Amino acid sequence: MNGSGEEVKRVKLDSGTSGQWGEAKRITAHSAPVTVCKYSPDGRYIASGSDDCTIKVWRRDDFSLVQTLRGHEKGINDVSWSPDGDYLASVSDDKSIRIWKLGPQGGIGWTADRPEELRVLRGHTHHITSVSFNFKGNILATGSADESVMTWDVRQGRLMKTLAAHADPVSAVTFSKDGTVLVSSSFDGLIRIWDSRSGHCLKTLAGPDKNPVMHVSFSPNGKFLLSTTLDGTIRLWNILESKCLKTYSSKDLGEFRHSCPSKFIMGQDTSYVIQGGFNSAKIAIWDVQTRELVHQLTHEAQDRPVLGLDVWDHDILSGGFDGQLVLFQPSQH
């Protein structure tokens, strides 16, 4: 995770990148749908979560399996890396939050068959949809179908605050770069911006039709929010002005619905927004400035959801209903 929240990674595309990506590698990662896939903060590892109740850690360079984390009793909905990459938090339909120690004493840098399950946190009354470390790695935020957002002291394993955040299930939570602000999104069509220390709601953002907001993420500079709604619309918000600056439409993709976090790809000359589909195995790529749909990728032949999406360096990583991880890399000219 970088300081801007997990859903955003900064990618430097050199002048030879054409804005076109092609499939570079494909592996069968899980025995059930891959619900989330995220690069570690240094980009050396990938964590994938699945409906098969496991989290797996892979080496980015060769996609070799490093560890399989077992403990959840139901499917995994989200994972979050600590900023130092030594810990991984996972949330599940089993209503639990699990914190795994992956550092030199118990995981990635060690040859243990089983990494240490450091803590199991409970408090939500329904399945947990989202988890995010703050920039210090000492606080976790979780969002749940019980309509609440909770913050947790990682070291003490203690519930800090419960926010009666929304009127429908919470779809995503993420911290700002400096950790002072926490953002939540919900099926109630609202995006709420919270003071992470006091728990007070600072602002509420909503589209004109209040379609369910599936995901929300910060821009790399922390000044903007990117939201995705179930009707196939991506909105870029100016946080300070509470104003929608740009809208990216999926009309060219037919009945395209969003299923996973949007990502910014920040290039030297051109920046992009990428998004995966719920009722389509397509990944759409838009030019940030022109709002033009510049490229589409296909995760699998069948029109089934792309559930996980992340970016690192020049690469786009997707996880889908087929249990596979697919790596796309840009063409060079």
N, C-alpha and C positions, 0 to 999 in steps of 0.2 A: 504494500500500500504506500502511495506517496502522500504527502501532507494535504493534498487537495481532496482526499477521499478516495475510496477504492475504485470508484467507477471511472476514474479518469487517469489516463497515462499520457505523458508527453512523448511524442515520437518525432524524431528528426529525420525528415526525408531529404535526401540530397537532390541536387538539381537534375540527376539522371532518372529520377523516379517519375513514371508517366501517369501515376494515379490508377494503374491497372494492377490487379493482384491475380495470382494463380495458385492452385493447390500445390503444396510442397511435400506434405506428409499427412498420413492418416493412420490412426491406430484405434483398435478396439480397447477402450479404457475401462469400461464397466459392463456389467451384465444387465443393466437397466439404464433408463435415460440419464444422461449427464445433465444435471440441473445447474451447475455452476463450474466455471474454470477461471482461475486467477493466477497471474504471475506473481512471484515473490518480489519484494522491493528491489532487489538487485538483479532481477530478471533471470537468475540461474535456475530457478525451479518453477514448477507449475503445480498448483493444488486443484484437484477436481473432486466434486461431490456428486453423489448419485442417489437415485431412488433405491439402489441396492443397499443403502444404509452405510456405505463406506465413504471415506475420503482417501484419495490417493495422492501421493507426492511424486512428481516426475522430474527428471533432469531435462532442462530445456534443450540442451545441445543434441541429445540423441533419443529423447523420449524414453529413457530407461526408467523403470519403476524403482523408486527409492524406498518408499514406505506405504503401507496400507494401515489406515487408522480405523479401528473398530470400537464401537461403544454405543453409538446411537441405535435405537430400536426401530426407528422409522426413517423415511427418506430424508436426505440432506437438502436444505433449501438455500443455504448461503455459507460462505466462508470468508474470513478476513485475516490477512497477515498482519502481525505486529510490525511496526516500522523497522525494527532491527532484523526481522525475518526469523527470529528465534522461537516465535510462538504462532500458533494458528488457532483461531476461534471458529467454531462451527455451530450452526443452528439447524433444527430439524422439526419434522412433524411430531416428534415425540415430546415437544414442549421444553426441551432442555438446551442449554448452552454449554458446550464443552470447550475447554481451553487445553491445547496440546503443547507440550514443550518439545521443540524441534531443534534446539540449539546444540552446541558441542557436547553438552553433558547428557543429552537424551534424544538425539534424533538425527538430523540431516548430516551433521559432521561426525556422527558416531555410528557404530555398526550394530546398534541394538535391533533386535527383532521386533520389539514393541516400544514405541516412544511413550513417554510418560503422559498420561492423562492427568493434567495438573489440577483442574477443577471441573466440577459439574455444577452449574448454576440453574436454579429453577425459580419461577415466579409467574411466568405467563400462564394464562388459563386456556390458551388455544395454540395452534401451531405457530412457530416463529418463522418469519419470512425473510428477515434481513439482519445483518450484524456488521458493525464497523468499529475498528479501533480508532481512538484519537491519535494525534501526532506524537504524543509521548508514549503511547502504548500502555498507559495506566488506567484508562477508562474505556469501557465498551458501551456501545449503544445497540439496543435490539428493538425491532419492530415486530408486531404480531397481528394475527387475525383477531385477537381479542381487542383490537382497536387502540392499544396502548403502545407507548414507547417507554422503555426502561433504560436507565444508565446504571452501570455496575463498576465498582472498585475492583480492578483485576487482582491486585495483590492480596486484598483481604477477602475476596470472593463475596462481597457485600453489595446488596441492592442499595443504590444511592437515591434514585428518584423514579417515580412512576408518573408519567405524563398521560393524562386523559386526552390523547392527541387528536383522535378522529372519530367520525361517526360510522366508519366502515373499516374493514381490515387495512392495516398499514402494509404498504407494498415495499417501501425502501426507507433506510436511514443512512445518513452519511454526515461526517464532521467536516467543517471548514478547515482550511490549511493551518490556521493557528489554534484550532480547537475551541474557539470561543462560541462558535455557532454550530448548532445541530439542525439538520434539515430532515423532514419526514414527508413522505407522499402516501396517498391512500386511494382506495377505490371510491371514496366519497368525492373525488375530483379535486381535492385540495392539496396544496403544498404548504407546509407550515415551517417557519423559520423560528428556531428557539434559541434563547440564551442558554448555553449549555451549563452554566454555573447555577443560575437561579431557577431555570426551568420555565421561565416566562415566555409566552409566545410573542415574538417581535413583529412578525408579518405573516399574512396569509395570501398566497397566490392561487389564482384559478383561471382556467381557460373559459371562454364564453359559454361553452355548453356543459362544463363540469363533467366531461367524460372521465372514467376511472384513470387515475395516474398510476402507471405501472412501475416507473422508475424515475429517479432523480439523481443528478450528479453535478459536482462543481466543475467549472472550467479550470484549467491549470493555474490561472492567475487568481482564482478564487472570487472574481468579481461577477461571474455569471453562473446561471444554473441551466442545465439541460434536462428537460422533462419529456417523458414519452407517455402517450395516452393510448388507451385500448382501441381508439378509432383510427389509429395509424398516423398520428400527428406528433411531430417533435417540435418543441418550443424552446427557444433560447431566451432566457430572462435576464434582465438587468436587475440585480438584487437590490441595489441602492434605491432605484427608482420604482421598483415593483412593476416593471414594464416588460412586456413581451416584445423583443426586438426582431426576431425572425421566426418563421414557421417553415418546417420542412415537411412536405406532404408526400404521402405514399400513393397518390392517385395513379401514378404511372405503373404501380405494381398490382393494380386490381384491389381485391379485398385483402390487403396486407394489414396484419395486426402485429403489434409489438409484443415481444415476450421476454426480452432480456435488456440489460442496461445499454444505453447509448454510450458511445465512446468518442472522444475527440482525438483526432490524429493531427498534431501540429507540425506542419512542414515549414521549410524555409521560404517557399514561394506560395504554396497552397495548403490550406488546412481542410480537414474533412470531418464529417460526422458519420459514424457507422452504426447500423442497427440491424438486429436479427428479427425474424418473423415468427409469429405464433402459429398461423395456419399456412405457413410456407417455409420451406427449407432455405429461403433466400436470405442473404445478407446484403443490405442496401448501403451504398456509400454516396454521400452528398458532398458537394463543394460548400464549405461554410458560407462564403461570401455570396456566390451566385445562386445558391440553393438548388443548383442543378444536380439531378441524379446522374452521377458520372460512371458508376460501375455497380454490377451485381455479382455476388458470389453464390455458389450453391453448396450447401453443407452435405446434402444427400439427395438421391433421386426422388424419393417420396416426399410429398408435401406434408412434412411433420415438423414440429416446432424446433427452432434453434433456441435453446434454453440458456446457454452460457456463451459469453463473449468477452474477450479481453484483447488488449494490444500491448506490444512491447517492441521497442526499436522499430524495425520495418514490418513486423509480423502481426498478423491477425489470427487469433485462436478462437475456434468455436467448438461448442459441445452441444450434442443434440439428443433427440429422442431415440436415436439408433445406438446410443451408448458409446459413440465414437468421439474422439478429439481430432479436429482437422486444423492443420496449420496452413495458412495462406501467406505467401510472400510476394512483394511487389516486383513487377517486371522492370528491368533496367534497359535504358536505351542510350 
